[in-house]
């Protein structure tokens, strides 16, 4: 059944206790629940929505979910519930997740919410692309690709699996399992039983950028 107006939501989605206006849902009660932090509103916007009454599954097109610095977007999303207390979301088509200074893009993804906050995301693509967009890094931008990415929103880590490559400034790191810590800005290797060696290619600085050798002071 197509969701066309507020009456539908009052009938089928009354448990959400949220209003619907122009297919944009803003629910102040859906808070980013972290201790000692001011709750943040979750905002969901979409072009069209529908519900499968048999499975109570929501299907949403042109979806955008925002909460503070977090933004999730996709062409299509299906959800087991819209209250974000404990729900699973499946995204497909032009999937992207922006987290503060990082951006991950993929073909499909599964995101898990608990206590009104994103807990984990599994993203698939050919490849999945990761980019840290913070421009103030001394060693240059961080970009990566892999077949699968696990984003841990609690630990603030990006785990890249399957033909993973991470470029940090002029240097490139490769392996089957790479873990990037967004807070510490550090790279680590994960499992080592995949048969693909962990490798680092280090580019020396250009001659113009190379530090001058120490010179003895004149006598």
PyMOL commands that set and color helices and strands:
alter all, ss='L'
color gray80, all
select helices_A, chain A and resi 6-12+14-16
alter helices_A, ss='H'
color red, helices_A
select strands_A, chain A and resi 2-3+24-31+41-45+48-52+57-67+70-79+86-99+102-114+117-132+142-152+157-168+171-181+186-189+199-201
alter strands_A, ss='S'
color yellow, strands_A
deselect
rebuild
show_as cartoon
